[in-house]
Amino acid sequence: MPNPSRAVLTLFLWLCLGSRASAVPIRWSLQTRDPKSGEIRVTHEVVDSSRIGVVAVDIWNFHWCKTATMRVDAFVPRINKALAAARDLGMPVFLCPSDVVDNYVGHPQREAVFQLPKVPVPSVVAVDCPPVPDAGGCACGAERCGVHYGWDGMHPDLVIGPNDWMPDTQAEVYALCQKYGLTHLIYVGFHTQVCLLGKPMGLRAMKAAGLKCMLARDMTDAHPGYDPAREFTPDLNTEQVVAHFEKHLAPTIHFQEELARLGRWKKDWVVDPVRITPWGTRMRPHVFERPVTVTLSVPLQPGAEIRYTLDGSAPTAKSAKYTRPFPVRESTRVRAIAFQKGRAVCLESEGVFARNDPTPPRPDVPLSELKPIRSVGFGHTYGGSVRYSGNTRPPQTDRANLGGPLRIDRTTFARGLGVHAPCEVVYEVRPEFRRFVALAGADENLLEISNGSNLGRFPSVVFKVLIDGREAAASPVMRVKSAAWHFDVPIPEGARRISLVAMDAGDGSREDFADWAEAGFVVSR
């Protein structure tokens, strides 16, 4: 008969340890570099997985740089696989979205942090590091994105485990390290030389507190830059930053390879998309006036062949082979996938590029001098009258919808129309009107408060010009701090009405304030 006291003890330990019961000793391969020569050095250390925590920093749902946003998106499937394996190996996972962590109030992963005992944080190591390379934070090249703080949470596809934690400060992470008896921390996340390094829960802070920190070099991305003229890409920028860490801060690991040696990563997993630089999407296209040089890459699949199309069709193993960066001169959908020996080793990617026409002339007859024959906006309509919703207003002349100046892409305009999508304003066409001209874009007054914190990601508007009910011109999806779309629309002889429409982009109308700046009509001379 089994010993009942032993059975009770076993059950007690299982309940207390939970997933940590699967902890195993791991022989880690740690990569560093000689600070002067840069020569790579590989050492090995055996550490029980129960002594290791994984810190995931700033895996946000948005970034002011559209390419940086998509590069985070590209890493999430890979990070999910790694975090799932880490949990199974008994490693506690700390999800740290820093300045938006308290958008998770009420979640047990956040609330449990406040029940931890207060533990004094020692100062063990004086971390002395030369300045880290910083390429400026925008990976879109010449058509540079404007800074704002639009993220409001972690990436929606990032898996949050029921036993994960959401600490934010050095003291909170250190208290968790004490709780679990951790000696080592693995860092994954973004953006390497800014957030992973400098945030309160970041690598520098925890190394100073005496933790042995490792950077997962295959699950991080630097604050990016892009200059194809000198072959400087976000991938190269990340390589340089990782090398800097290896010289001056901490060893790195290739997390996928470590997990594969443990049988926790399958060779046939396809988790990485082809990376596109710059990386516009249908909901956030890359708007350009000058030709754009596009780079495709698969740095985590060395030897793979990238195949791509430029006509929107699905790429196959017989599509054009990518050999070097190429120019995009017209509005284009780039689709790409990578193969090895006929097998797809990457997820398909799509890049959306929208060419803007030259800046139109200013109107001879501004909209402010005309009275519309129909004007409807964001609200409820009863018998022709509109009950406008929330704090929105009827279309406003020569100012934004809420009363501020008309402001698009960091530029203020004196004349135009401020609306909230969905909205339609209709004017009669006079015989002398020859062209309609305007600069259209998402209004930026919401950036006046905390630089758009939590809200900057929401405005998404499509502008259309209809003449006698037929679409004459349309913009792609316009976002905050993207270049204004240039309308210069010929008016056919005999036209009677022109409708200016602002629509939500299919993702709801939250904060969809929009401006028709410098809008009006060019007349015959």
N, C-alpha and C positions, 0 to 999 in steps of 0.2 A: 504494500500500500504506500502511495507517495506521501511524503512528509507534508502535512497541511501547512505548517508554519513556513516551510520553504516555498510552497505554492503561493501563499499570501504575499511573501516577500517578493517573489517574481512578479506578481500582478502589480504590487505597489511600485516596483522599479519601472515596469512598463508604462504605468500611468504617469509617473513622474518624468520619465525620459522621452516618451512619445517617439517622434521621428528620429531623435538623436540616438536611439538604440542601434541604428544602422551605421554609426560612425566607423570609419576604417582608417588605418594609417596610410598616408599618401606620400609618395616620394616625388616632391615637386622639382621641376627643372626651372631654376631661377636665372634669368638673363640680366646681366648688367653690362656696362661699358666702361672702359678706362676713360677717366675724365679728360685726359689730354689727347690721346690717340684715337679714341672712339672704338678701339678694338673690343669686340663682343667677348664676354666671358660667361660661361654657363657653369653654375654650381648646382648642387642637389641638397635638399633638406627633407627629412622625413618628419611630417607633422600629422598628428591624428586629426581627422576631419572635424571632430567635436571641439577642437581648439581654434577653429577658423570660422569667421563670419564673413558674409558677403555684403558689401555696401554698394547700393545702386543709386547713383546721384543724377538728379535732374533729367530723368527720362520723360521729358515734357510732351504735351500734346500739341505744342506750337512753338515756333521761334520767329522772331521778326525777319530772319532770312529764310526765304522759301526753300532754298537748297539745303540749309541746315535742318529745317523741319523734316524734309524727306530723308535726309541721311539718318536722323534719329529713327524715323519710321522703318528704314531699311535694317536697322540693328535689332529691332524689338523681337522678331521671331527667334533670332539667335540667342538673345539674352533670356527669353522665356525658357528655352531648352536648358541653358546653363543654370538658371535659378531653380528649375524643377529638379535637376540632378543634385544641386547643392542641398536643397531641402531633404532629398532622399538620403544624402550622405550625413545628415545630422548637422548641417551648417545653418545657423540662424541667418535669415535674410533681413536686411535693413533697407527699406525703401525710403529714399530721402529726396523729395522734390523741393527742398529748401523753401523759397519764398511763397510757395502755394501749399505748403504742408498743412496749414490750418484750414484749408478748404476741405480737409478730411475729418473735421471735428465730428464726433459721433461714431466714427469707424473704430472698431475695437483695436485695430492695429495702431491707431494714433492715441486713443484714450488710455491704453495700457501703459504707455510711456510715462504718464504722469503718476502712476502708482509705484514707480521704481524708487527705491531709497536713494537719498542724496549721497553721492560719493564724491569726495574731493578728487579733482583731477591733478595728478602730479605733472611736473615739468621735468621730463627725464632726458630728452634729447634736444639740443640746440640745432634746429634745422636751418642750415645755411645753404641757400640755393641761388645761383645766378638767375637773372631775369629769364623767363621762359619765352621762347619765340611766340609772338602773337601776330597773326596775319590780318587782323582787323575784323574778323567775325562775320564777313559776308562772302559767300561762295558763288555769287552770281556774276562776278566780273564787272565789266564797265557799267552795266545797268544795275547799280548797287541798290540794295534794299535799305529802307529807312528804319531806324531803331524805334521799337516800342515794346511794351511788356504785355503782350496779348495772351500768354499762356495762362491757363487757370487750373491745371491739374496734370496728372501723369498721362502718358499715352493710353488711349482707350483699350488697346490690345495687350497692354502689359498685364500679366497675370499677378494678382495680389493674393498671396497665400493666406489661409486663415490664421496661421501662426506667425506671419511676418510682423515686423515692427516698423513704425514710421517715426524715427527720431529726427531731431533737427539740429541739435547743438553738440558741441564736443562733450559736454557733461552727460548728455543723454546717451550718446554712443558709448562713452566710457562706462557708464553705469550698466549698460547691457553687456559689455565685455566682462565686467566683474561678475555679473549674474551668471553668465555661461562659462566663466573661466577661460575666455578667449585670449590667445596670445598673438594671433595673426588675423589680418583683414585683407580680403581681396576686393579691389575697387573695379567696378564697371560703371559705364555711363558717360555723361557729357558735361560740359565741353572741357577737354582734358586739362589744358593749361589755365583755365579760369575756375570752373566749378569743382572739378575733381581735386584740384590743388588747393584752392583758396577758401572754399566754403567752410563754415564752422565744424561740419562733420567730415571735412575732406581729408585727403591723405596727409597733408602737412600737419594738420592739427592732431591727428591720431598718432602719427609718428612721434611728434613731440611728447605725447603722453606715454610713450614707451611701447606702443603696439608695433609689431612687425608688419609692414604694409606691402602689398603686392598689387601691381597694376595689371589687369587683364588686357594685353595689348590688342587682342582680337575683338574686344568688346568695348572700345572707346573711340571717340572721334574728337579731334581738336576743334577749337573755335576757328572756323575755316577761313580760307582765302582762295582766290582763283585769279591767275594771270596766265592765260594760255600762251601769250607771246614769249614768256620766259619759262614755259613748261612747269609752272607752279600750280599744283592742283590741291584740292582738299586732302586727297590721299597722301601726297608728298608732305603736306603740312603736318598731318597726323604722325607720319613716320618721324619727322624731325622732332616733334614734341615728345613722342615716346622715347626717342633716343636721348633727349635731354633728361627725362625722368631716370632713365637707366644710368646715366652718367652721374647725376647729382642727388637723386631723391630716393629711389626705391627700385628693387628688381621688378621685372615683368614676367608674366607667364602667358603662354598661349592656352587659354582656358579650354578651348575645344580639344586640343591635343591631350591635355591632362585628363579630361573626362573620357576621351576615347581610350586611353590606356587603362582606364578603370572599367571599360565596357559600358560607359554611360552616355556615349555619343555614337550613333550609328552612321556608318559611312555613306549610306544612301539617303540621309536626310538632306533635303534641299530647303535651305532657310534664308539664303541671301539673294536679294534682287541685284540685277545689274545697276550700278550707280551711274547716274546721269548728272553732268555738270555743265551749265546750270540746270536745275531740276524744277521746271514748272509743271503744274498739273492742271487738269480741267478746271478745278475749283480755285486754282491760284496760278494762272499761267505766267510764263515769263514774257513780259511785254518789252519789245525792243524796237529801236529805230535803225540802228546800225547792225550789220551782219553779226551774228553771234557764233563764236567758236564753241562747239559742243564736244565734250570729252566723255567717253564711256569707259568704265573700269570694273574689274572684278578682283580686287587685291587679295581676297581670301580664297580664290580658286586659281592659283597659278597654273598657267598652261592652258586654261580654258579659252575657247574661241567665242568671241562675241559676234552674234549675227543680229542685224537690225534692218528695219524698214523706215521709210520716211513718208509713206502714203497712208498710214493708219492701219495697214493690214497686219495680221499676226505674223511675227517672224518665225522662220523655220530654220532647220540646219542647212538649207540651201539659200537662205537670204544673203544679202550682201555681208561680207566679212569686214568687221571693224579692224582697221590697221593703224589709224591715226586720227586725231581730232579733225572734225570737218565743220565747214561753215553752214549755218542756216540763214537764208536770206529772205525767206517768205514764211508766212504762217504755216506751221508744220507740226505733225504728231510723230514723234520718234518712239518706236517700240523696239525693245531689245531683249535678248535672252542669250545665255551662254551655254555652250555644249563642250563636252569632252568625250571623244570616241563615239559620237552620235547620241550621247545621253545628255539631257538637260541637267545642268548642275547649278543653275540659278533660276530664281523666279523671274517672270517677265516684268519689265519696267516700261513705263510710258512717260515721256516728257512732252509737254505742250508749250509751244512757242507761238506768240501772236505778234505779227509785225504791225507797228503803228505807222500810219501815214504821216507825212510832214505836218507841222503845226499850221493850222488854217489861219487865214486873215481874220482880223477882228470884224465884227458885223457892222454894217452900215445902219441897221435897224435893230437895236438890242431888244431882247424879250421884254425888258422893263418898260418899254414904250408901247407895248401891245397889251390888249386885254384878251385873255383866253375865252373861248366859247364853251369850254368844258374843262373842269378841274376836279379830279377825284384823287383821294390818297388813302393812307393807311387808317382804316376805320370801318364803320358800318354806314351804308348808304340807304336812305329812306326817301323815296320819291324825289330823287335828285339832290337832296342835301346830305352832307356827310357829317357823321359824328366821329371825330378823329380820336384815335386810340391813345391811351396813356398820356405821355407828355409830348406827343407829336403834334404838329400844326399843319394847317393848309400850306401848300407851296408858298414859299416866301420869295419876294423879289429883292435881289441884290444883297441877300444875306442867307446864311445857312438856315435850315429848318427850325432850329431852336434859338435863332437870333444872333449867333456869332458870325464872324466873317466867313465867306466862302473860302474853303481851304482844301486843296488837293495836292498831295505829294509835296508837302513842305512849302507850298506856294499859296499866297493869299490873293484873291481876285476881288475886284471892286464890283463887278456886275455879273448877273446871272440869276439862277433859280435854285433855291434850296428845298429839297423834298425828302420824304421818307418813302422808300419802296414798300409795297407796290404803289405806283402813282402814275397817272396819265394827265397831261396837260395838252389841250388841243387849241390850235390857232387857225384862223382863216389865212389862206395864202393870197396875198395881193399880186396883181399882175406883174409888178416890177420885181418881185422876189425871184432871184435866180438860184441861190444856194443857201442851205442852212449850215451854219458853222457853230461849233461848240467844243469845249474841253470838258469831258465828263469823267467823274471819278467819285470814289467814296469820300465823304466829308470827314475831316480829321479833328473836329472840335472835341471829340471824346478823349483825345490825347492830352488835353489841357489838365486833366486830373490824373495824377500819378502816371503820366505817360501811357495811358490806356491800360493800366493794370487790369487783368482778367477780361477786358472787353475788346481789346484790339484785334482779336482773332475773329470777331463775329461779323462785322460789316462785309457783305458780299452782294454786289449789285450788278445786274446786266442792264445796259442802256440800249434802247431801240428807238429808231426814227421810222415812223409809219407815214406814208403819203397816200391819202385817200384809202386808208385801211390796209395798205400793202407795205410789207417791210422793205425799207429802202437802205437801211444800214443798221448794224448792231455791233456792240462791243463784246469782248470776252468778259469773263467774270472780273470785276474790279474790286480791289481790296485796299485797305488803309495803307498809305504810303507806297502805293504803286503809281506809276506814271499815269497822268490823265490820258484818256482815250481821245483821239483827234477825230472829230466829225467834220466832214466837208462834203455835203450831200447835194448833188444837183437836183433842182426842182423841175419836173417836167412841165412843159407848156400845158396850160389848162387845168393844172392841179388845183384843188379847192381847199383841202385841209391837210394840216401836218400835225401829227401826234408825237409828243415826246413822252416816252414810257421809261420808267425805272422799275425793274422787276427784282424780286429776291432771286437768288441763284439756285433755288431748290432746296436750301437748307434752313428755311425759316427766315423771318424778317427781323430778327433781333438786331438792333443797332444799325439797321440798314439806311442810315442817313446818307443822302447822295446829292451831288451838286452838278448842275449844268452851268459851267462857268464860261464867261465871254460868249454867251449863246445869243444867237439872233440870225439875221438874214443879210446876205450880200445882195445888193440890188443892181439892176442893169444901169449902165452909164449912158 
